[in-house]
């Protein structure tokens, strides 16, 4: 299953180009997870993808841009999800819970990928600067999501949307980061638990909380 956002190719040449980019992307992420970002070379990636080194640079200016493509892929998922939320009447608690599941699909479910992203973010200034810009865009989308919920009366409106969005973002990212230290099967349960807790602070100030039957209260390390 492709993990990069795929346009609708109109001919065989475009389809072939998309397939090559996907092969390079997957090979790079796999190597980053196995041997580390800094230790992986472009030649390693092209050898793993069984492609010429020149082919790599037709799609990515550097190996750093693999990580940026990964981040853009996640941003694209978020943008599409929020667009869908605007078009539908799905309750905001349900939407936000499904969003966490959507954003932690393959390849995010590989804990090694999360650790590699953090390593590159902390050690590589080019990646860090680009990621900071991208994170600002992510936060803006989350703020749109909060504003949508506030407009529907489903999220408390006594705090700025940007402030709530930042706390939501930090909670989800922190949960993902802690899980990556263990890499077990608890990711979804951890996300559910984090959501239950954060929703108690996001819901309107009038009694309108999630039903007790939806509550998830596991205890994690």
N, C-alpha and C positions, 0 to 999 in steps of 0.2 A: 504494500500500500504506500503510495507517495506520501512524503511528509513535508515537502515544500509546496507552497501554494501553486496550483497549476492553472495557467490560462487555458483557453480552448484552442488548441493548435488547429490551424486550417489546412495543413499539409504534412506530408511525411517528414520533410526536413525539419519543421518546427517540433514535431513530436520527438524526433531523434535528438534534437538539441536539448529538449526538456529532460529526456531520459539520461543524457550524459551529465547534465548538471545535478540531477538527483543522485546518480551513482557517485559523483565526487563528494557531494554533501554527506551522503550516508557513510562513505568510506572514511571521510575526515572525522565525523563524529565518533565513529567506532574506534578509530585510532586515538583520538583525544581521550576517550574514556579508558582505553587500555594502557596507554603509555604516557599520557599527559600532553597538554597543549604545547608547552615549550619544547618538549622532546620530539614532537612530530614535525617532520619536514614536508614540504610540498611534494618532494619525490616519493616519500612514504605514501602519501595520499594517492598519487597517480599510479604507483605500483599496486596498491590495494584495489584500486578501481580498474586496473588493467587498461590504463589510458596513457597517452604520451604527456610529458610534462607541459608542453605547449598548450595542450587542450585545457589544462587547469586555468591558465591565465586568460582563456577566452571567456571564462565565466566568473572568476574571482580574481581581483587584483592581488590578493595575498591570502594566506591562511587565516589572518585576522578576520577577513570578510566572511569566512564560514560562520564564525560566531555571530557576526552582525546579521547574516542571512537567517540564522536560527532565531535571533531576537525579533527580526522583522516578521518572521513566520508567526511567532507568538502574538505580535501586535496585530497582524492581519486577522487572526482568530478572534481577538478581542473586539476589533472594529466590526467584524461581521456579526458577532453575537449581540453587540449593543444596537446595531441597526435592526436586527431581528426583534429585539426587545421593544424597540420603538414602534414596530409594525404590529405587534401582537399585544394581547392583554394579559400575558403570563404574569402571575403575582411576583413581585420583586424578591421575596424570600426564595421562591422556587428558582427564579432566574439566577440569582447569585450563587445558589448551591450548585446548579448545573454549570455555571461559569467556572467554578473551581475545578470541576471534573474535566471540563473541556480543556482548560489550560494546563492540565497535568497529564494529558495523553502522551503517547509516544512522540518524541523520544525523551520527554521530561521525566517519564517514569524510570529512567535509568539514573540511579543516584550518582554514578560516576560522571555523568554529563553535568549535573548540578555542581558538583565539586570542581569540574574543569572550568565551568563558566565563572565561578567565584575566583578561582586561581587566576584566570586571565584578566578578570576585572580588576583584581588587586595589584597585578604585577605588570600589566601592559598598558601604557599610557594612551596609545592609540585606541585600543579597545575601550578603555575606561571612558574616554571623552565621548566616543560615539554612543556608548551605553548610557551615559548620563543624559544625553540628548534624547535617546529613545525612551528612557524611563520617564522623562518629563512628558512625553507624548502618551505613554501608558497612563500616567497619573491624570492627564487631562481627560482621557477616555473614562477612567474610573469616576472622575468628578461628574462627567455627563451622566453616567449611570446613576449616581447618587441624586443628581438633580431630577432625573426622570422619576425616581422613587419618591422624592420629596413632593414633586408636582402631583403625584397620584395619591399622596397622603399615606404612603406605605413606609416611609423613612422619616425619622425625626427631622424637623426643619428649624430647630433652634440653634443649630451649629452650621457653619459654612460647609458647603458640599466638598470643597477642596480639602478641608481639614478631616472630614469623615473619610474621604477617599484615601488620604494618606495613611490613616490608621488601618483601613481595610487592606491596603496594599502591603503594609508592613506585617500585618498578621498572617496573610497568605504566604508571603515570601519567607517569613521567619519559620512558619510551619514546614514549608518545603525544605528549607535549609537544614533544620534539625532532623527531619526525616532522612535526609541524604547521608547523615552520619551513620545511620543504622542500615538503610537500604533494604528494609524488610517489607512485608506485605501490608503494613499499617497505614500507607499513605492516605487512602480514601477515608479511613476511620479518623485519622488525625485531622484531615480537612473538615470532615463533618463536625467533629468536636469543636474545632476552632470557629467554624461558622455559627454553631449554636451559641457560643459564648459572645462572639462579636455581635450577633443579631440582637441579643438582649440589650445592647447599647445602641443599636441602630434603629430599632423599632420605635414608632411614635410614642410620645410620653403618655398617651392614654393607653389603658390596658388593651393590647392587641398583639400579644406575643404568639409565637408558634405553639401549637398544641403539645401537650406533654407527651403524646404518643410519638412525636417526631424527635424527642430529645435523645441526644447521644452523649454519654458521659464516661467514656473510657479513660483510664489513667495510663499515661505514657511515661517512659523514662525521659 
